[in-house]
Amino acid sequence: MSSSLRGNPGLLGPKAACYPEVVQVAASQIIADPDDQEIAIQAARLFINTGRRIGDASLVKSGLSALQPALNSRPDARPLILAAVGKQYLHDFDGALELLGQAETLQPRNPTLLLTRANILVVQGHTLKARPECRGLAKAGAFDLALICAATTDMLSPDADAAYAKLSRYMELKPVMEPALRGYAHSVLAEIAMYHDWTDLAAGHFVQAIKADPASIRSAALYADFLISRSEYEAALKALQGKPPTDAVLVRRAIVCSQLKKFGCLLRSRRTLQAHLLAEKKIGSFAHAREEARYLLDVEGKPSEAVERARLNWTLQREFEDADILLRAGRAAGDIAAEQMVKSWVAENGLSIPALSVELGLHPHASAETIPGRGPAL
């Protein structure tokens, strides 16, 4: 542990010694000069970005704490946007949108501001409201992000095939791109393909996404879902190998280990996940209710409890995963109202989601072999 933190680890909490040296040094610098807001902003950026990368909410919260003096002083878009990114990660979407609104008066064309707001709106199910943010990215000159953003807003719409084609062609013509951004683009293409049953295309894009950005938890989790849907459980476990024990990783690992009857692996995943969820309940948070619902349904086999958590999650997030778990848990629990909530969402927003159509009884191959808890095999 950095010598400056030995007597004052409070900024990073009890896990201070577990963080990379660069994080510890940044915390030491804040302790040494608490009135220097520039040091605090740079340290907060490191804490928040590192926390997001390794799936550590505590480190993200430390970043938000470090930003507080800057947020309380002179108007500055940088800490506002950075704090919004942190709040987005912690699923405080309303708080993030409020901060972005304040930052917009200072830097209306900031790409991070526009992309963060677009992503929040998409997560909340407001895809039409997100599209102006994507156009704003193009006007700001962030053409790569603008195309990825636009494809994300059309991911579940009848225009998904056109959005896929446009972004796919752009990626073929763009030989040089920052690796994390290239990985992000391919993961979006993979999602579109997965949700529209373009199996071979999805597999190819997942491989490219992970090759470009091997550290991405998001790509690994989505790829694991794709493989689980195809009953490729060993491959799914490999996709999650080496990833930090976030709730998203743990629930997928528990599902896979349960299917493979790897009880040691299942016990470890279950124990850690239950500890995470209990800690969240103690502070009144339900940010990971989706993961808890999946765990209750697909590992514990408790559909009534699963649908309760899925309903709670639906008040916060409305993406494919959220619809999928609410629909599956509702059907397993005999909760017709939960199923109707998803059907209404699809109809009211004019969505086109073949991967959900299986569950909605509209899939042309509804007589295919069924994977327990996952609908017909692809």
C-alpha positions in Angstrom: 0.0 0.0 0.0 1.1 3.5 -0.7 2.8 5.0 2.4 0.4 8.0 2.4 -2.6 5.6 2.6 -1.4 3.5 5.5 -2.8 5.9 8.1 -5.7 7.2 6.0 -7.2 4.5 3.7 -10.7 6.1 4.0 -10.7 7.6 0.5 -10.5 4.1 -1.1 -12.1 2.2 1.7 -10.9 -1.1 3.2 -9.8 -2.5 -0.2 -7.2 0.3 -0.7 -4.3 -2.1 -0.8 -5.9 -4.3 -3.5 -6.1 -1.5 -6.1 -3.3 -0.9 -8.7 -0.4 1.3 -7.5 -1.4 4.1 -9.8 -4.8 4.3 -8.1 -3.2 4.3 -4.6 -0.7 7.1 -5.7 -3.6 9.2 -7.0 -5.4 8.8 -3.7 -2.2 9.8 -1.9 -2.0 12.9 -3.9 -5.5 14.0 -2.9 -4.6 13.4 0.7 -1.4 15.4 0.4 -3.1 18.4 -1.3 -6.9 18.3 -0.6 -7.5 21.8 -2.0 -6.2 21.1 -5.5 -9.2 20.5 -7.6 -7.3 19.6 -10.7 -5.6 16.8 -8.8 -8.9 15.6 -7.5 -10.5 15.7 -11.0 -7.7 13.6 -12.5 -7.8 11.2 -9.6 -11.5 10.9 -9.9 -11.3 10.2 -13.6 -8.8 7.4 -12.8 -11.0 5.9 -10.1 -14.2 6.0 -12.1 -12.6 4.6 -15.3 -10.7 1.9 -13.5 -13.8 1.0 -11.4 -15.9 0.6 -14.6 -13.2 -1.4 -16.3 -12.8 -3.9 -13.4 -16.4 -3.8 -12.3 -15.8 -2.2 -8.9 -18.6 0.0 -7.8 -16.8 1.0 -4.6 -14.0 2.6 -6.6 -16.5 4.4 -8.7 -18.1 5.8 -5.5 -14.6 6.9 -4.4 -14.3 8.8 -7.6 -17.6 10.5 -7.0 -16.5 11.4 -3.5 -13.3 12.9 -4.8 -15.3 15.0 -7.3 -17.6 16.5 -4.7 -15.5 19.7 -3.9 -15.2 20.5 -7.7 -19.0 20.0 -8.1 -19.7 22.4 -5.3 -17.4 25.2 -6.6 -17.1 27.0 -9.9 -19.1 25.9 -13.0 -17.0 23.3 -14.9 -18.4 20.8 -17.3 -15.6 18.3 -16.7 -16.5 17.2 -13.2 -20.2 17.3 -14.1 -19.8 14.9 -17.0 -17.4 12.7 -15.1 -19.8 12.4 -12.2 -22.6 11.6 -14.6 -20.6 8.8 -16.0 -20.0 7.4 -12.5 -23.7 7.7 -11.6 -24.7 6.0 -14.9 -22.5 3.1 -13.9 -24.2 2.9 -10.5 -27.6 3.0 -12.2 -28.5 6.4 -10.7 -29.9 7.4 -14.1 -31.9 10.4 -12.9 -28.9 11.8 -11.1 -26.7 11.4 -14.1 -29.2 13.1 -16.4 -29.5 16.0 -14.1 -25.7 16.5 -14.1 -25.6 16.2 -17.9 -28.3 18.9 -18.1 -26.1 21.2 -16.1 -23.0 20.4 -18.2 -24.9 21.0 -21.4 -25.1 24.7 -20.6 -21.3 24.8 -20.6 -20.3 22.3 -23.3 -23.4 21.4 -25.4 -21.4 19.4 -28.0 -19.2 17.4 -25.6 -19.1 13.9 -27.1 -19.0 12.1 -23.8 -22.0 14.1 -22.6 -24.0 13.2 -25.7 -23.1 9.5 -25.8 -23.7 9.1 -22.0 -27.1 10.6 -22.3 -28.0 8.6 -25.3 -27.0 5.3 -23.6 -29.0 6.2 -20.5 -32.1 7.0 -22.6 -31.7 3.7 -24.5 -31.4 1.7 -21.2 -34.6 3.4 -20.0 -36.3 2.4 -23.2 -36.5 5.9 -24.6 -34.9 5.2 -28.0 -36.6 7.9 -29.9 -35.4 10.5 -27.4 -31.9 9.2 -27.7 -31.6 9.7 -31.5 -31.0 13.5 -31.3 -28.0 12.8 -29.1 -26.6 10.6 -31.9 -27.1 13.4 -34.4 -25.4 15.7 -32.0 -22.3 13.4 -32.0 -22.1 13.7 -35.8 -22.4 17.5 -35.6 -19.6 17.5 -33.0 -17.4 15.6 -35.4 -17.5 12.3 -33.5 -18.5 10.3 -36.5 -17.5 6.8 -35.1 -19.5 7.3 -32.0 -22.4 8.8 -33.9 -22.8 5.7 -36.1 -22.4 3.3 -33.1 -25.0 5.4 -31.2 -27.4 5.4 -34.1 -27.1 1.6 -34.4 -27.8 1.2 -30.7 -31.0 3.2 -30.9 -32.2 1.1 -33.8 -31.1 -2.2 -32.3 -34.6 -3.4 -31.5 -36.5 -1.5 -34.2 -37.7 -2.6 -37.7 -34.8 -0.6 -39.0 -32.2 -2.8 -37.3 -31.1 -4.4 -40.6 -30.4 -1.1 -42.2 -28.5 0.2 -39.1 -26.5 -3.1 -39.0 -25.6 -2.8 -42.7 -24.6 0.9 -42.3 -22.3 0.3 -39.3 -20.9 -2.9 -40.7 -19.9 -1.3 -44.0 -18.3 1.6 -42.1 -16.3 -0.8 -40.0 -15.1 -2.6 -43.1 -13.9 0.8 -44.6 -12.3 2.0 -41.3 -9.0 0.2 -40.9 -7.7 2.3 -38.0 -9.8 2.7 -34.9 -8.9 2.8 -31.2 -9.2 -0.8 -30.0 -11.8 -0.2 -27.3 -14.0 1.7 -29.7 -13.6 -1.0 -32.4 -14.6 -3.6 -29.8 -17.6 -1.5 -28.8 -18.7 -1.2 -32.4 -18.5 -5.0 -33.0 -20.3 -5.7 -29.7 -23.2 -3.5 -30.9 -23.2 -5.3 -34.3 -23.1 -8.7 -32.4 -26.1 -7.6 -30.3 -28.2 -6.6 -33.3 -27.4 -9.9 -35.0 -28.1 -11.9 -31.8 -31.5 -10.3 -31.2 -32.5 -10.9 -34.8 -31.4 -14.5 -35.0 -28.5 -13.9 -37.4 -26.4 -16.5 -35.6 -23.3 -16.7 -37.8 -23.0 -12.9 -38.0 -23.4 -12.6 -34.2 -20.7 -15.2 -33.6 -18.2 -13.4 -35.9 -18.8 -10.0 -34.4 -18.4 -11.3 -30.8 -15.0 -12.8 -31.8 -13.9 -9.5 -33.3 -15.2 -7.5 -30.3 -13.2 -9.6 -27.9 -10.1 -9.6 -30.1 -10.2 -5.8 -30.2 -10.9 -5.3 -26.5 -10.2 -8.5 -24.5 -10.8 -6.7 -21.2 -14.4 -5.7 -22.0 -16.8 -7.2 -19.4 -19.7 -6.1 -21.5 -18.6 -8.1 -24.6 -17.8 -11.1 -22.5 -21.2 -11.1 -20.8 -23.1 -10.7 -24.0 -21.0 -13.4 -25.7 -21.7 -15.7 -22.8 -25.5 -15.1 -23.2 -25.2 -15.9 -26.9 -23.4 -19.2 -26.1 -25.8 -20.1 -23.3 -28.7 -19.6 -25.7 -27.0 -22.2 -27.9 -26.3 -24.6 -25.0 -22.6 -24.1 -25.5 -21.9 -24.0 -21.8 -18.2 -24.9 -21.9 -17.6 -22.1 -24.4 -19.6 -19.7 -22.3 -17.5 -20.5 -19.2 -14.4 -19.9 -21.2 -15.7 -16.5 -22.4 -16.1 -15.5 -18.7 -12.7 -16.8 -17.7 -10.5 -14.2 -16.0 -13.2 -11.5 -15.8 -13.7 -9.6 -12.6 -16.4 -11.0 -10.3 -19.1 -8.5 -11.1 -22.7 -9.4 -10.7 -23.2 -9.7 -14.4 -20.2 -12.2 -14.6 -21.2 -14.1 -11.5 -24.8 -14.8 -12.5 -23.8 -16.1 -15.9 -21.0 -18.2 -14.4 -23.5 -19.6 -11.9 -26.0 -20.5 -14.7 -23.3 -22.2 -16.8 -21.8 -24.1 -13.8 -25.3 -25.2 -12.9 -25.9 -26.6 -16.4 -22.5 -28.3 -16.4 -23.0 -29.7 -12.9 -19.7 -28.1 -11.8 -20.7 -27.8 -8.2 -17.5 -26.3 -6.9 -17.7 -23.5 -9.5 -21.4 -23.1 -8.8 -20.9 -22.8 -5.0 -18.2 -20.1 -5.4 -20.2 -18.1 -7.8 -23.4 -18.4 -5.7 -21.7 -17.4 -2.5 -20.0 -14.3 -4.0 -23.2 -13.2 -5.8 -25.4 -13.7 -2.7 -22.9 -11.6 -0.7 -23.1 -8.8 -3.3 -26.9 -8.8 -3.5 -27.2 -8.8 0.3 -24.9 -5.8 0.5 -27.1 -4.0 -2.0 -30.3 -4.7 -0.1 -28.7 -3.4 3.1 -28.3 0.0 1.4 -31.7 -0.1 -0.2 -30.3 -0.5 -3.8 -31.9 -2.6 -6.5 -29.4 -1.6 -9.3 -28.7 -5.3 -10.0 -32.3 -6.6 -9.7 -32.0 -8.0 -13.2 -29.0 -10.2 -12.2 -30.8 -11.3 -9.1 -33.9 -12.2 -11.1 -31.8 -14.3 -13.5 -30.1 -16.0 -10.6 -33.4 -16.8 -8.9 -35.0 -18.2 -12.1 -32.1 -19.9 -13.8 -30.1 -21.2 -10.9 -32.4 -21.4 -7.8 -35.6 -22.3 -9.8 -37.7 -19.8 -7.8 -39.9 -18.1 -10.5 -42.2 -16.3 -8.1 -39.3 -14.5 -6.4 -37.6 -14.0 -9.8 -40.6 -12.2 -11.3 -40.8 -9.9 -8.3 -37.2 -8.8 -8.9 -37.8 -8.6 -12.7 -40.8 -6.3 -12.2 -38.7 -4.1 -9.9 -35.9 -4.0 -12.5 -38.4 -3.1 -15.2 -39.1 0.2 -13.4 -35.4 1.1 -14.0 -34.3 -0.6 -17.2 -36.0 -1.6 -20.4 -33.6 -3.3 -22.8 -33.7 -6.8 -24.3 -32.2 -8.5 -21.2 -34.8 -6.8 -19.0 -37.7 -7.9 -21.2 -36.3 -11.4 -21.5 -36.1 -12.0 -17.8 -39.4 -10.4 -17.1 -41.1 -12.5 -19.8 -39.5 -15.8 -18.8 -40.0 -15.3 -15.1 -43.6 -14.2 -15.6 -44.3 -17.3 -17.7 -42.6 -19.6 -15.2 -44.6 -18.1 -12.3 -47.9 -18.0 -14.2 -47.9 -14.2 -14.0 -49.8 -13.2 -17.1 -49.6 -9.5 -16.2 -45.8 -9.6 -16.3 -45.9 -11.2 -19.8 -48.4 -8.6 -20.9 -46.0 -5.8 -19.7 -43.4 -7.0 -22.2 -46.0 -7.4 -25.0 -47.3 -3.9 -24.5 -43.7 -2.5 -24.5 -43.0 -4.2 -27.8 -46.3 -3.0 -29.3 -46.2 0.5 -28.0 -42.7 1.2 -29.2 -43.0 -0.6 -32.5 -40.2 -3.0 -31.8 -39.0 -5.9 -33.8 -37.2 -8.5 -31.7 -37.2 -12.0 -33.2 -35.2 -13.4 -30.2 -38.1 -12.4 -28.0 -40.7 -13.5 -30.5 -39.9 -17.1 -29.5 -41.1 -16.3 -26.0 -44.1 -14.3 -27.4 -45.3 -17.2 -29.4 -44.6 -15.6 -32.8 -41.5 -17.5 -33.8 -41.8 -19.6 -37.0 -39.7 -22.4 -35.4 -41.6 -22.6 -32.1 -41.6 -26.3 -32.3 -37.7 -26.4 -32.0 -36.0 -28.1 -29.2 -36.4 -26.1 -26.0 -33.5 -25.1 -23.7 -34.7 -25.1 -20.1 -35.4 -21.5 -19.1 -34.2 -20.1 -22.4 -36.8 -20.9 -25.0 -36.3 -22.8 -28.3 -32.7 -23.5 -29.4 -31.3 -21.3 -32.2 
